């Protein structure tokens, strides 16, 4: 099922114990906490999720724990990029079985021109390209956008308008949305079917008989459809307002893992038709985002998350934790930002 990607999406960090083991209880805490924010979705194993640092078994554990902790209305993205097509498809198949909505597939180091088509051909989930470092040109993205199973890109480019123009002739698709045009996830539909099913086998209730009608426990969820083209999601922390002004449908930025509420305020002000307020909100987080994401990387993002009620912890070796001076720098940058 294709998915509406409007809104702010959070790239969840993967927590580790001090000895380097994956801290699944803290991951569960973080995802449940993220699920209470206004964010539209949660992306696992993207950017701060350190997917390249996990074994295959750990990757599956992270996806499974997060899927159980997330609320049904949040769009779930599974970071599923692997160097080989076969390994990528195995991971996508696993994520699909857990109820994920989107396969987020990173641009590979080797032959992206021949990688994405076979992945998308056999993928059990719709594919979104992860190109946070803007390695692909607008023309390359345009070529990939014409594949019927590739329906979006998360890009770090400054030229969002150029990408949108290049992909204007991509296939359009009907996506299921709520009456207020929010995304409807597969887990929402599954939950609704479970709670409003109208028939149950009478044999399960008494001896013999035929199926009988049972009154639903609540009214069935109302949905509608929206026709969307190729969806372009911005990954640049410092350029959220510019990206939205250029037509980006959503945001998936690293700093959001540390400050989802502060970042959502930028998106919400823009959607409310107040670009001046959106710019003010972005100015508030511009220096922290630049200093932490660009200056200190994943270790900085994770420590900043520690300061806002999440568990970031340290990155996994060979990435190094912050020094005392760097921690003090993050504390100064994050002063007044709570989320």
C-alpha positions as CSV (number, residue, x, y, z in Angstrom):
1,X,0.0,0.0,0.0
2,X,1.4,3.4,-1.0
3,X,1.7,5.9,1.8
4,X,1.2,9.6,2.2
5,X,4.5,11.0,3.5
6,X,3.4,14.6,4.4
7,X,4.7,15.8,7.7
8,X,7.7,15.5,10.0
9,X,9.3,12.1,10.4
10,X,11.7,11.2,13.1
11,X,14.9,9.1,12.4
12,X,15.2,7.1,15.6
13,X,18.6,6.6,17.1
14,X,19.7,3.1,18.1
15,X,20.7,3.0,21.8
16,X,23.6,1.0,23.0
17,X,24.8,-0.2,26.4
18,X,28.2,1.1,27.5
19,X,29.7,-2.2,26.4
20,X,28.2,-1.8,22.9
21,X,25.2,-4.2,23.1
22,X,22.0,-2.9,21.6
23,X,19.8,-1.5,24.4
24,X,16.4,-2.7,23.3
25,X,14.5,-1.5,26.4
26,X,15.7,2.1,25.7
27,X,14.8,1.8,22.0
28,X,11.3,0.7,23.1
29,X,11.1,3.7,25.4
30,X,12.3,6.1,22.7
31,X,9.9,4.9,20.1
32,X,6.9,4.9,22.5
33,X,7.9,8.5,23.4
34,X,8.3,9.5,19.8
35,X,4.8,8.0,19.1
36,X,3.3,10.6,21.5
37,X,4.7,13.5,19.5
38,X,2.9,15.2,16.6
39,X,5.3,13.6,14.1
40,X,3.7,11.8,11.2
41,X,6.2,8.9,11.3
42,X,9.2,7.2,12.7
43,X,12.1,5.9,10.7
44,X,14.2,3.1,12.0
45,X,17.8,2.4,10.9
46,X,18.3,5.7,9.1
47,X,21.1,8.1,10.0
48,X,21.2,8.2,13.8
49,X,20.0,4.6,13.7
50,X,23.5,3.6,12.8
51,X,22.3,0.7,10.5
52,X,25.9,0.0,9.3
53,X,26.9,-0.8,12.8
54,X,24.4,-3.6,13.4
55,X,24.6,-7.3,12.7
56,X,21.7,-8.9,10.7
57,X,20.3,-10.3,13.9
58,X,20.4,-7.0,15.7
59,X,18.8,-5.3,12.8
60,X,15.9,-7.6,13.0
61,X,15.6,-7.1,16.7
62,X,15.5,-3.4,16.4
63,X,12.8,-3.5,13.7
64,X,10.7,-5.9,15.8
65,X,10.9,-4.0,19.1
66,X,10.2,-0.7,17.4
67,X,7.2,-2.1,15.5
68,X,5.7,-3.3,18.8
69,X,6.3,0.1,20.6
70,X,5.0,2.4,17.8
71,X,1.4,3.5,17.8
72,X,-0.6,2.4,14.7
73,X,-1.1,5.9,13.3
74,X,2.6,6.6,12.9
75,X,4.0,5.8,9.5
76,X,6.8,3.3,10.1
77,X,9.9,3.4,7.8
78,X,12.3,0.5,7.8
79,X,15.8,1.4,6.8
80,X,16.6,-1.6,4.6
81,X,19.5,-0.7,2.4
82,X,22.2,-3.3,2.1
83,X,25.0,-3.5,-0.5
84,X,23.5,-6.4,-2.3
85,X,20.0,-6.6,-3.8
86,X,19.4,-10.1,-2.2
87,X,20.2,-8.9,1.3
88,X,18.1,-5.8,0.9
89,X,15.1,-7.8,-0.2
90,X,15.4,-10.2,2.7
91,X,15.3,-7.3,5.1
92,X,12.4,-5.7,3.4
93,X,10.5,-9.0,3.5
94,X,11.1,-9.2,7.3
95,X,10.0,-5.6,7.8
96,X,6.8,-6.1,5.8
97,X,5.9,-9.0,8.1
98,X,6.2,-6.7,11.1
99,X,3.8,-4.2,9.5
100,X,6.2,-1.5,8.3
101,X,4.8,0.9,5.7
102,X,7.9,2.0,3.8
103,X,11.2,0.5,2.8
104,X,13.8,3.3,3.1
105,X,16.6,2.2,0.8
106,X,19.9,4.0,0.9
107,X,21.8,4.8,-2.2
108,X,24.5,2.1,-2.4
109,X,28.2,2.7,-3.1
110,X,28.1,0.3,-6.0
111,X,26.1,0.8,-9.1
112,X,22.9,2.6,-7.9
113,X,21.9,2.7,-11.6
114,X,21.3,-1.0,-11.6
115,X,20.5,-1.5,-7.9
116,X,17.2,0.1,-7.3
117,X,15.1,-1.5,-10.2
118,X,15.5,-5.1,-9.1
119,X,15.0,-4.1,-5.4
120,X,11.8,-2.3,-6.2
121,X,10.6,-5.0,-8.6
122,X,10.6,-7.6,-5.9
123,X,10.0,-5.5,-2.8
124,X,7.1,-6.3,-0.5
125,X,6.9,-2.7,0.5
126,X,6.8,0.5,-1.5
127,X,10.4,1.9,-1.8
128,X,11.6,5.4,-0.9
129,X,15.2,6.3,-1.8
130,X,17.4,7.6,1.0
131,X,19.8,10.1,-0.5
132,X,20.6,12.3,2.5
133,X,24.0,13.2,1.1
134,X,22.6,14.2,-2.3
135,X,24.7,11.8,-4.3
136,X,22.1,11.4,-7.0
137,X,21.5,14.1,-9.6
138,X,17.9,15.3,-10.4
139,X,18.1,13.4,-13.6
140,X,19.0,10.2,-11.9
141,X,16.2,10.6,-9.4
142,X,13.8,11.4,-12.2
143,X,14.7,8.1,-13.9
144,X,14.1,6.1,-10.7
145,X,10.9,8.0,-10.0
146,X,9.3,6.4,-13.1
147,X,9.5,2.9,-11.5
148,X,6.0,1.9,-10.4
149,X,7.2,0.8,-6.9
150,X,9.5,3.7,-6.1
151,X,7.4,6.5,-4.8
152,X,9.6,9.0,-3.1
153,X,13.1,10.2,-2.1
154,X,14.6,11.6,1.1
155,X,17.2,14.0,-0.2
156,X,19.7,16.4,1.3
157,X,19.9,18.5,-1.8
158,X,19.3,22.3,-1.7
159,X,17.5,22.1,-5.0
160,X,14.2,20.6,-4.0
161,X,12.4,22.6,-6.8
162,X,14.8,21.0,-9.3
163,X,14.0,17.5,-8.1
164,X,10.2,18.2,-8.1
165,X,10.4,19.5,-11.6
166,X,12.5,16.6,-12.9
167,X,10.0,14.1,-11.3
168,X,6.8,15.8,-12.4
169,X,6.0,13.1,-15.0
170,X,6.4,10.2,-12.4
171,X,3.4,8.0,-12.0
172,X,0.6,9.2,-9.7
173,X,-1.0,7.0,-7.2
174,X,-4.0,6.9,-4.9
175,X,-3.1,6.8,-1.3
176,X,-5.5,6.1,1.6
177,X,-5.9,9.1,4.0
178,X,-8.1,10.1,6.9
179,X,-10.9,12.7,6.4
180,X,-8.4,15.4,7.4
181,X,-5.8,14.0,4.9
182,X,-3.4,12.4,7.3
183,X,-1.8,9.1,6.4
184,X,-3.6,5.9,7.0
185,X,-1.1,3.1,7.8
186,X,-1.6,-0.6,7.2
187,X,-1.5,-1.1,11.0
188,X,-4.4,1.3,11.4
189,X,-6.4,-0.6,8.8
190,X,-5.6,-4.0,10.4
191,X,-6.6,-2.7,13.9
192,X,-9.8,-1.3,12.5
193,X,-10.7,-4.6,10.9
194,X,-10.0,-6.4,14.1
195,X,-12.2,-4.1,16.2
196,X,-15.1,-3.6,13.8
197,X,-15.4,-7.0,12.1
198,X,-19.0,-7.8,11.5
199,X,-18.9,-11.6,11.4
200,X,-17.7,-14.2,13.7
201,X,-18.0,-18.0,13.4
202,X,-20.8,-19.2,15.7
203,X,-18.9,-22.4,16.3
204,X,-16.5,-20.4,18.3
205,X,-19.4,-19.3,20.5
206,X,-21.5,-22.4,20.8
207,X,-21.8,-25.9,19.4
208,X,-22.4,-26.0,15.6
209,X,-24.4,-23.4,13.7
210,X,-23.5,-20.9,11.1
211,X,-21.8,-17.6,11.0
212,X,-23.8,-14.9,12.8
213,X,-23.6,-11.1,12.7
214,X,-22.1,-9.3,15.6
215,X,-22.5,-5.6,16.2
216,X,-19.2,-3.8,15.7
217,X,-17.5,-2.5,18.9
218,X,-17.1,1.0,17.3
219,X,-17.9,2.6,13.9
220,X,-15.6,1.6,11.1
221,X,-12.8,4.1,10.4
222,X,-13.7,6.6,7.7
223,X,-11.1,7.0,4.9
224,X,-10.8,8.7,1.6
225,X,-8.1,8.7,-1.1
226,X,-5.7,11.4,-2.3
227,X,-3.8,11.3,-5.6
228,X,-0.1,12.0,-5.2
229,X,2.9,12.0,-7.4
230,X,6.5,11.3,-6.6
231,X,7.0,12.5,-3.0
232,X,10.1,14.5,-2.1
233,X,11.2,14.6,1.6
234,X,13.8,17.0,2.7
235,X,16.8,15.8,4.9
236,X,18.6,19.1,5.5
237,X,18.2,20.4,9.0
238,X,19.2,24.0,8.3
239,X,16.9,24.4,5.2
240,X,13.5,23.1,6.4
241,X,11.6,26.3,5.6
242,X,13.3,26.7,2.2
243,X,12.6,23.0,1.4
244,X,8.9,23.4,2.3
245,X,8.7,26.6,0.3
246,X,10.1,24.8,-2.7
247,X,7.4,22.1,-2.4
248,X,8.9,19.4,-0.2
249,X,6.0,17.2,1.1
250,X,7.8,16.3,4.4
251,X,10.9,16.4,6.5
252,X,13.2,13.7,7.8
253,X,16.2,15.4,9.4
254,X,18.8,14.1,11.9
255,X,18.2,16.8,14.5
256,X,14.6,15.7,14.8
257,X,15.8,12.7,16.7
258,X,16.9,15.0,19.4
259,X,14.2,17.7,19.3
260,X,11.1,16.4,17.5
261,X,8.8,19.0,19.1
262,X,11.0,21.9,18.2
263,X,11.3,20.7,14.7
264,X,7.6,20.0,14.3
265,X,6.9,23.6,15.3
266,X,8.7,24.6,12.1
267,X,6.5,22.3,10.0
268,X,3.3,23.2,11.8
269,X,3.8,26.9,11.4
270,X,4.4,26.5,7.7
271,X,1.3,24.3,7.3
272,X,-0.7,26.9,9.2
273,X,0.2,29.4,6.5
274,X,2.6,31.4,8.7
275,X,6.0,31.4,6.9
276,X,7.3,34.2,9.2
277,X,6.7,32.1,12.3
278,X,8.1,29.1,10.6
279,X,11.3,31.0,9.9
280,X,11.5,32.2,13.5
281,X,11.0,28.7,14.7
282,X,13.8,27.5,12.4
283,X,16.1,30.3,13.5
284,X,15.7,29.0,17.0
285,X,17.1,25.6,16.1
286,X,19.5,26.6,13.3
287,X,22.6,27.0,15.5
288,X,22.0,23.8,17.5
289,X,21.3,21.8,14.4
290,X,24.4,23.0,12.6
291,X,26.7,22.7,15.6
292,X,25.4,19.3,16.6
293,X,24.6,17.5,13.3
294,X,27.2,19.0,11.1
295,X,29.8,19.6,13.8
296,X,29.6,16.5,16.0
297,X,27.6,14.0,14.0
298,X,25.8,11.0,15.4
299,X,27.5,11.2,18.8
300,X,26.3,14.8,19.1
301,X,22.7,13.9,18.0
302,X,22.6,11.1,20.6
303,X,23.9,13.2,23.5
304,X,21.4,16.0,22.6
305,X,18.6,13.3,22.8
306,X,19.8,12.6,26.3
307,X,19.1,16.2,27.2
308,X,15.5,16.1,25.9
309,X,14.0,13.1,27.6
310,X,15.2,10.4,25.2
311,X,18.0,7.9,25.6
312,X,20.7,8.6,23.1
313,X,23.8,7.1,24.8
314,X,27.0,6.7,23.0
315,X,27.5,5.6,19.4
316,X,29.0,2.2,18.6
317,X,32.7,1.8,18.0
318,X,34.6,2.8,15.9
319,X,32.6,6.0,16.4
320,X,33.7,7.7,19.6
321,X,31.6,9.3,22.4
322,X,31.9,13.0,22.9
323,X,34.6,14.5,25.1
324,X,33.7,16.5,28.2
325,X,34.2,19.8,26.2
326,X,32.0,18.6,23.4
327,X,29.2,17.6,25.9
328,X,29.4,21.0,27.4
329,X,29.1,22.5,23.8
330,X,25.9,20.4,23.2
331,X,24.5,21.4,26.5
332,X,24.9,25.1,25.6
333,X,23.4,24.7,22.2
334,X,20.4,22.8,23.5
335,X,19.7,25.2,26.3
336,X,16.0,26.1,26.2
337,X,15.2,23.3,23.7
338,X,13.0,20.7,25.3
339,X,11.0,18.1,23.4
